[in-house]
Structure formats: C-alpha cells, structure tokens
Amino acid sequence: MTATRRFDVSDSAIEAAARLMRNGEVVAFPTETVYGLGADASSPAGIERIYEAKGRPRHNPLIIHVSDVEMARRMAHFNPEAELAAASFWPGPLTLLLPKREDAGLATAVTAGMKNVAIRFPSSSVAQRLIRAVGFPVAAPSANRSGKVTSTRFAEVARQLDGRISGIVEEDTCYHGLESTILSLVGSPTILRHGSVTREALEALLGPIDEDSAPQKVSAPGQLKSHYAPEAAVQMNVDRPSGNMVWVGFGPESEGCQFTLSFSGDLHEAARNLYTVMSEADASAGPNDVIAFAPIPLTGLGWAINDRLRRAAAPRPA
C-alpha cells in the first residue's frame, strides 16, 4: 500500500507534489470545481495509476488540465468556436472536447485511444501553480473511487483514496462543487455534461446547442449512466418522504428535513453543497434507507444538479 503524503500549498510543497507527478505518480489536488486526481498527461505509468487508484473503466477517457490557453492549443486543434468559448469562459469550469493534435505527446490512455481530447483551464490558483510546476498538462478525473460520490473536501479524498495514491494537496477551495461543463466542439456544439457554465450562458455566446448527456457510447468523461453514487440508494423529486427515507430538502418548504442543499432555494449554494450533503446523508443512512432528494428546478445550475442526481439514482453496475 502506498504511503500517501500530505502537501500544503507553499511553493516548496507544490514543487514536491509536481516532482512526484513528473515521476509517474498520482497526486490529488483541489480545483475550483472538485478535487482532481492528477498525473502528468504524458506519462503512461501515471495515467495507468489513475485508472488503478479509481478503479475506473479503461474506456472512460480523462480531462487534461492546462495552465494557459497556449498549452491547450499545443494539445488540440482550436476552431473559431473554441477560441470564442476559451476567451469567454477560461480560466473556469468549462471543458472543451476538441480534435487532438497528433504531436500532442499525450499518453494514449488519456483519451482512451480516441481522436479527440477533453481540455480545461482551471481558475484555481493552486491547480495552475501545480500544472506549471509539472510543465505539461495534467490529466485529472475527480478524486474519488469510480462511480462513488465526488470529493470536494480533503477529508473525503483521504477517506476514499488514502493509501492508493502518492499525495494529496490539502486546501478546501472547491467553490463550484460540481464537475465542469463538457462542451463538444467536434462538429456542432453539443453539451456532453452539464456543469457550472450553464446551457443558457453557452447559447448566449454560440447560439443553439445540442445535448448528448446519455450517449450509447462514451466519448468524453462524465457520461456513464451510473455515477456520483453514495452507498445508499438515491431517489429524486420527493416532496413527502416516507419512513425509510433520509430526506434532503431544497428551499423554504423543506422545513424539518434531515439535510438541505439550500434552505433559501439558491442553486449556486445547492451545487456547492451537493456532494458534501450526499456524503453526510449516506453516513447517516441505515442499511435499507434511501436518500431522497426534493425536486430541483430545471433551470440554470439545476440542469447540472439534476444530472448528477439522475446518475446517482441510476441502477448500479453488477
């Protein structure tokens, strides 16, 4: 079992974490969305260790994270729509799926052998510093066991992955609380996963956008039908909980619930709280209990929250 080191965010600690990654090791680190599980994207050994640590299916590709737009352009072919989206939403919680450059230097397993690559430029200063110290894009899925609740706090990363990875950068600064929006710009603009950059914001910039969040074949991260799931079963759109339900409310009408995503009905607060509350509700659930979520409106960030709940409530793989 690997001894997992803890790193603070000092310059020397960031360099030490980057050194591990340059040597093919895996380090968890915070972004403005969720914690990522990072490895040098040019390292076959590091990428293999990500898949092993998560127990992630090998057909499920990874997002690469860059420290500036120029680094992204060296990895993928940017069309005018990609340039416009990057100028408007980077750095930030938007991932672009673009045609990969043949000379990108990425380990084959990063894209699961596909011709396109998912790229994000995070706004987190810790993430940017770490990527710059590595000197190459960092492949980083969410820092959790595959299919389980995503980690937005150091303690949850340690609970799921301690002993399975080489290091964790400790700083709880995952402001958005949800994984990034994934927008494919291979062909017509298509949302592959909802996130903090809303459909409304993207359409205001690019015009009408298609959606393919439940594909027959996985073409980008975050598209598995069952994902983001606690141990207990999950049920959506519950107005009146029954006896075996741990009820997670939303809005003022959820008075008396055991947990709430936001008493005020604020979707940004609900998104930030989703995974933490899901983990806390799971810890309090009995063997036959169900975590029941109150209805979340399908507007703005509500699309992303409902997407995560739908995947958490999906039938689990055998």
Beta strands, then each sheet from edge to edge (+ up, - down):
strand 1: 5-7
strand 2: 27-30
strand 3: 35-40
strand 4: 63-65
strand 5: 94-99
strand 6: 116-120
strand 7: 138-139
strand 8: 167-169
strand 9: 181-184
strand 10: 190-193
strand 11: 210-211
strand 12: 233-235
strand 13: 245-249
strand 14: 259-260
strand 15: 290-293
sheet 1: 1+ 8+ 2+ 3- 7+ 4- 6- 5+ 9+ 10- 11-
sheet 2: 12+ 15+ 13+ 14+
end
